[in-house]
């Protein structure tokens, strides 16, 4: 469906825009933003999540793989868990008016949660998309980010992951520290120390992020750093996946290998071969030119008297 068609139905009550098959969450988000849509784009898949738009701008993102705003505020010690039970709706305004946090603190945590969850939601593939118009983010924070800024930020996040360690093996696997690093000294950041301390061999980076109340992307990034330093046990490939890949490879017909070239046989008692390769033709020098005097650009030039005198002096000194 074209962008105009999506925009015409994006905010209409009861109307559901239909996205073409294979549409990525980023492309669907761009279509809705161009239409100035307000509502929630639900991305079904693994890990999936919801992107909230207000007049074409992103004002909140939620994903089961990333801690939400309330978890970040609670883990940071800014808001007690019991306070959330007393707030019915639009907690951002209620928290500020109640003196629990400042507007800047709410905005900062909301932006962190937005970008953190967007990394996982936009990376969901394959994804089933559904847009519900008129739905706003539950926090009620007054933030707005363009879709281009969100997509560019996620692109930079992926680039940074690949620069740290170009392997996705540890991104969704349980974190298992090595028992003996094999190093005399190991320097860890505060977050890396928390990861190693709470890694029980069962929790994934996203589960550790939820436990610690830290950015899920930041934990995933530091897990890659730990893996690159050899401080984690690399997860083993899934046997079922390996067997499936083996079956696929076996089903593909292989082209016959080319026959190896036979080397020429050496003639017994000599250092020659039956069919020696043709030697390249020797360079023919002009008549009257010595091979010792052949220098780049010297063939077509008359002998230099100065050069000859220097050669003769050198030869006399050797006597």
Secondary structure, 3 states (H helix, E strand, C coil): CCHHHHHHHHCCCCCCCCCCCCCCHHHHHHHHHHCCCCEEEEEECCCCEEEEEECCEEEEEECCCCCCHHHHHHHCCCCCHHHHHCCCCCHHHHHHHCCCCCHHHHHHHHHHHHHHHHHHHHCCCCCEEEEEECCCCCCCCCCCECHHHHHHHHHHHHHHHHHHCCCCCCCCCECCECCCCCCCCCCCCHHHHHHHHHCCCCCEHHHHHHHHCCCHHHHHHHHHHHHHCCCECCCCCCHHHHHHHHHHHHHCCCCCCCCCCCCCCECCCCCCECCCCCCCCCCCCCCCCCHHHCCCCCCCCCCCHHHHHHHHHHHHHCC
